């Protein structure tokens, strides 16, 4: 997975985790945001007051995420992307990086936010990236539209990267350590890390039935579930996805999570081709997109797996 910029966007797992617990916390001098999300911004602040130093902490340099969103909204209003009566809820979907489960709203430093905006043009996206220091990338797209390839018969859908570099990192906590997942966000579906991931819990229940199982992660995406199984007790995992960007991300994430090459294989096939001439495995996981009929996938995978689980 190549970066779209010359900055160090893909770090080692240790580099990512070393300061992660303090990354989004305010220092004692940080300014608490008083911006109300549902009230038009212009009724709360004079727009000409908002610039890259507005509410910026003089000690740590962070700004509350609502202040950052207000700065983005100011640029959108001034360039007629949204109406002058808009609130910060009209900006779009903020995606922090690296992302961790948070109990409180984050305070952001430079290059820690990828923003997804439904309606925007390239010129304004570039302005946002240049003028808002916390913004790492600006993408155009609707968060309700799934990114990727649903199945072997559907076309590929991606967000449009308009400015910056959209390499993001998600940190999924587990009892066997944090799983560090990099993705090029315009090409990979969005998933938010959770303190207790329902998908990890489902995988756990099955893995507990085996000592050192062999596993097929048949729709692996960026590799989260398969990597976790190897961190817990899997002997070997076959990572597979029909979507090439998912395979590229999986290869990066196996390296980042320091998984030995002798413990996995990677294929880029649809499930109907995957089982041809394949050895027997203990467990098969199918983590398909919402709305995808998995019954046929399950029947096919049962030919080579003792147990098949729909996640």
Legacy VTK file of the C-alpha trace (Angstrom):
# vtk DataFile Version 3.0
C-alpha trace
ASCII
DATASET POLYDATA
POINTS 311 float
0.000 0.000 0.000
1.703 3.154 -1.209
1.287 6.523 0.408
0.078 9.514 -1.600
2.481 11.876 0.123
6.078 11.994 1.273
5.198 11.993 4.967
5.611 9.026 7.284
1.961 7.916 7.168
2.629 4.202 7.630
4.512 3.716 10.885
5.494 0.593 12.778
3.029 -0.741 15.305
5.299 0.361 18.152
5.535 3.898 16.767
1.745 4.118 16.499
1.074 2.773 19.994
3.819 4.537 21.952
1.859 7.757 22.514
-1.630 6.659 21.551
-3.182 7.041 25.022
-2.289 10.739 25.191
-2.763 11.597 21.530
-6.308 12.994 21.758
-6.362 14.178 25.361
-6.280 17.892 26.192
-3.512 19.394 28.258
-4.290 21.669 31.193
-4.227 24.750 28.932
-6.449 23.451 26.121
-9.582 25.460 25.303
-12.814 23.589 25.785
-15.158 23.905 22.818
-18.432 25.741 23.364
-19.705 25.195 19.831
-23.154 23.628 19.631
-23.428 21.088 16.822
-27.051 21.801 15.911
-26.967 25.623 15.981
-25.849 27.586 12.903
-22.199 28.461 13.279
-22.649 32.149 12.387
-25.005 32.551 15.376
-22.205 31.401 17.690
-18.998 32.846 16.215
-18.050 35.572 13.789
-16.654 33.597 10.873
-13.792 36.011 10.269
-12.424 35.139 13.729
-11.830 31.521 12.713
-8.382 30.682 11.358
-5.676 28.092 12.049
-4.921 29.698 15.437
-8.524 29.954 16.620
-8.816 28.133 19.977
-5.405 26.532 19.398
-3.683 25.580 22.633
-0.479 27.605 23.084
1.073 24.726 25.021
0.336 21.526 23.072
-0.988 22.992 19.801
-4.205 20.945 19.814
-7.723 22.059 18.993
-11.013 20.433 19.948
-12.577 18.538 17.050
-15.599 20.882 17.054
-13.271 23.857 16.525
-11.631 22.038 13.614
-15.030 21.257 12.102
-16.004 24.920 12.510
-12.873 25.959 10.600
-13.758 23.537 7.788
-17.346 24.794 7.755
-16.212 28.422 7.514
-14.298 27.590 4.321
-17.291 25.694 2.917
-19.652 28.600 3.672
-17.291 31.189 2.183
-17.074 29.144 -1.007
-20.821 28.467 -1.305
-20.568 24.717 -0.728
-23.179 24.929 2.058
-25.594 27.655 3.129
-24.555 30.432 5.472
-26.975 29.084 8.098
-25.258 25.690 8.339
-24.138 24.082 11.595
-21.026 21.918 11.938
-23.226 18.854 11.446
-23.344 19.821 7.759
-19.603 19.450 7.277
-19.366 15.682 6.794
-17.945 12.635 8.537
-14.733 13.133 10.555
-12.375 10.135 10.720
-9.490 10.475 13.151
-6.189 8.734 12.534
-4.947 6.717 14.235
-8.437 5.836 15.463
-9.034 4.349 18.891
-12.205 3.879 20.939
-12.813 7.193 22.715
-15.098 8.099 25.601
-14.696 11.847 25.050
-14.404 14.078 21.997
-10.808 14.283 20.778
-8.427 17.222 20.732
-6.591 17.117 17.423
-3.026 17.864 16.397
-1.748 18.238 12.829
-2.644 15.586 10.210
-4.951 13.558 12.449
-8.242 13.982 10.554
-9.535 12.583 7.283
-12.820 14.246 6.390
-15.519 12.736 4.158
-17.815 15.373 2.627
-20.837 14.506 0.446
-20.770 17.589 -1.790
-17.540 19.464 -2.423
-15.264 20.391 -5.299
-11.522 19.947 -5.654
-10.636 23.619 -5.244
-12.403 23.910 -1.896
-11.002 20.565 -0.769
-7.511 21.889 -1.464
-8.271 25.051 0.511
-9.412 22.980 3.492
-6.289 20.836 3.334
-4.022 23.875 3.076
-5.712 26.053 5.697
-6.793 23.559 8.369
-3.626 21.987 9.812
-5.427 19.078 11.463
-6.822 17.845 8.136
-4.768 15.073 6.574
-7.095 14.463 3.620
-10.406 15.489 2.102
-12.595 12.914 0.364
-15.842 13.334 -1.514
-18.533 10.745 -0.895
-21.572 9.618 1.066
-20.818 7.611 4.200
-24.021 5.615 3.578
-22.569 4.202 0.347
-20.373 1.167 0.935
-16.846 1.396 -0.422
-15.429 -1.681 -2.148
-16.926 -4.541 -4.113
-19.993 -6.199 -2.607
-19.633 -9.456 -4.527
-18.447 -10.993 -7.809
-21.348 -9.488 -9.809
-21.239 -5.884 -8.606
-19.132 -2.946 -9.699
-16.535 -1.255 -7.519
-17.462 1.873 -5.580
-14.863 4.214 -4.076
-14.774 7.647 -2.513
-12.976 10.398 -4.431
-9.772 11.643 -2.850
-9.623 15.384 -3.583
-6.767 16.589 -1.375
-4.036 15.207 0.874
-3.234 11.601 1.755
-6.043 9.316 2.904
-3.954 6.600 4.555
-5.607 5.999 7.936
-4.913 3.683 10.834
-7.480 1.981 13.086
-6.417 0.462 16.418
-8.697 -2.393 17.522
-8.057 -3.445 21.151
-8.224 -7.175 21.956
-7.175 -9.273 24.941
-4.245 -10.539 22.862
-2.987 -7.086 21.990
-3.973 -4.232 19.708
-4.592 -4.992 16.037
-3.160 -2.167 13.930
-5.017 -1.747 10.624
-3.922 0.641 7.884
-6.177 1.418 4.948
-6.434 3.834 2.069
-9.759 5.194 3.208
-11.111 6.234 -0.184
-10.822 2.594 -1.284
-11.644 0.614 1.874
-14.912 0.527 3.835
-15.120 2.464 7.093
-15.189 0.573 10.378
-14.858 2.203 13.778
-12.740 0.478 16.454
-14.699 -0.526 19.550
-13.604 -1.335 23.088
-15.289 -4.706 22.585
-15.768 -5.529 18.912
-18.840 -7.743 18.275
-16.989 -9.345 15.351
-13.970 -10.192 17.509
-16.314 -11.674 20.125
-17.939 -13.909 17.472
-14.533 -15.048 16.232
-13.376 -15.689 19.800
-16.217 -18.096 20.516
-15.268 -20.281 17.574
-11.512 -20.156 18.162
-12.061 -21.329 21.742
-13.303 -24.652 20.364
-9.877 -25.396 18.832
-6.300 -25.537 20.040
-4.453 -24.373 16.921
-6.977 -24.150 14.081
-6.388 -23.491 10.407
-8.627 -20.671 9.188
-9.942 -19.213 5.940
-10.811 -15.534 6.161
-12.783 -15.648 2.937
-13.773 -11.965 2.758
-10.826 -10.528 4.646
-11.076 -6.822 3.838
-7.963 -5.156 5.300
-7.256 -8.279 7.371
-8.514 -7.446 10.859
-10.194 -10.743 11.798
-7.586 -13.005 10.248
-4.754 -11.128 11.945
-6.550 -11.413 15.268
-6.947 -15.185 14.879
-3.185 -15.479 14.352
-2.526 -13.331 17.417
-4.749 -15.628 19.470
-4.255 -19.274 18.509
-4.572 -19.953 14.767
-1.894 -22.131 13.211
-2.428 -20.765 9.714
-4.773 -18.322 7.961
-5.696 -18.059 4.301
-6.612 -14.421 3.619
-8.849 -13.912 0.606
-10.819 -11.068 -0.915
-12.185 -10.402 -4.382
-11.283 -6.712 -4.053
-7.648 -5.897 -4.883
-7.251 -2.819 -2.613
-8.300 -5.011 0.333
-5.511 -7.455 -0.491
-2.989 -4.616 -0.716
-4.093 -3.377 2.714
-3.952 -6.894 4.173
-0.352 -7.355 3.035
0.630 -4.082 4.722
-1.213 -4.950 7.922
0.332 -8.409 8.213
3.731 -6.754 8.086
2.781 -3.966 10.505
1.433 -6.489 13.022
4.617 -8.550 12.656
2.932 -11.759 11.509
5.402 -14.379 10.313
5.107 -15.161 6.593
4.944 -18.911 7.252
1.618 -18.452 9.066
-0.481 -17.155 6.204
-1.337 -17.237 2.511
-3.087 -14.528 0.493
-5.355 -14.940 -2.520
-7.412 -12.516 -4.607
-10.395 -14.596 -5.766
-14.138 -14.807 -5.472
-15.280 -17.526 -3.067
-16.549 -19.789 -5.848
-13.022 -20.002 -7.279
-11.301 -20.052 -3.904
-12.149 -23.648 -2.990
-10.766 -25.222 -6.174
-7.969 -27.665 -5.242
-7.847 -26.280 -1.707
-6.797 -28.337 1.310
-9.113 -28.868 4.261
-9.332 -26.119 6.918
-10.860 -26.111 10.394
-12.773 -22.805 10.280
-14.076 -20.506 7.581
-15.144 -16.917 8.261
-17.439 -14.920 5.993
-17.664 -11.249 6.937
-19.655 -9.882 4.006
-21.101 -6.421 3.516
-24.646 -5.762 4.843
-27.301 -6.959 2.427
-25.122 -9.569 0.718
-26.685 -13.045 0.582
-24.115 -15.364 2.168
-25.963 -18.693 1.905
-24.235 -19.783 -1.307
-20.876 -18.638 0.048
-21.408 -20.745 3.136
-22.291 -23.841 1.100
-19.176 -23.446 -1.039
-16.885 -22.880 1.936
-18.318 -25.899 3.768
-16.683 -28.058 1.088
-13.259 -27.256 2.520
-13.990 -26.131 6.117
-15.239 -28.189 9.049
-17.104 -25.176 10.385
-18.228 -21.997 8.603
-19.210 -18.866 10.545
-21.083 -15.871 9.160
-19.806 -12.813 11.003
LINES 1 312
311 0 1 2 3 4 5 6 7 8 9 10 11 12 13 14 15 16 17 18 19 20 21 22 23 24 25 26 27 28 29 30 31 32 33 34 35 36 37 38 39 40 41 42 43 44 45 46 47 48 49 50 51 52 53 54 55 56 57 58 59 60 61 62 63 64 65 66 67 68 69 70 71 72 73 74 75 76 77 78 79 80 81 82 83 84 85 86 87 88 89 90 91 92 93 94 95 96 97 98 99 100 101 102 103 104 105 106 107 108 109 110 111 112 113 114 115 116 117 118 119 120 121 122 123 124 125 126 127 128 129 130 131 132 133 134 135 136 137 138 139 140 141 142 143 144 145 146 147 148 149 150 151 152 153 154 155 156 157 158 159 160 161 162 163 164 165 166 167 168 169 170 171 172 173 174 175 176 177 178 179 180 181 182 183 184 185 186 187 188 189 190 191 192 193 194 195 196 197 198 199 200 201 202 203 204 205 206 207 208 209 210 211 212 213 214 215 216 217 218 219 220 221 222 223 224 225 226 227 228 229 230 231 232 233 234 235 236 237 238 239 240 241 242 243 244 245 246 247 248 249 250 251 252 253 254 255 256 257 258 259 260 261 262 263 264 265 266 267 268 269 270 271 272 273 274 275 276 277 278 279 280 281 282 283 284 285 286 287 288 289 290 291 292 293 294 295 296 297 298 299 300 301 302 303 304 305 306 307 308 309 310
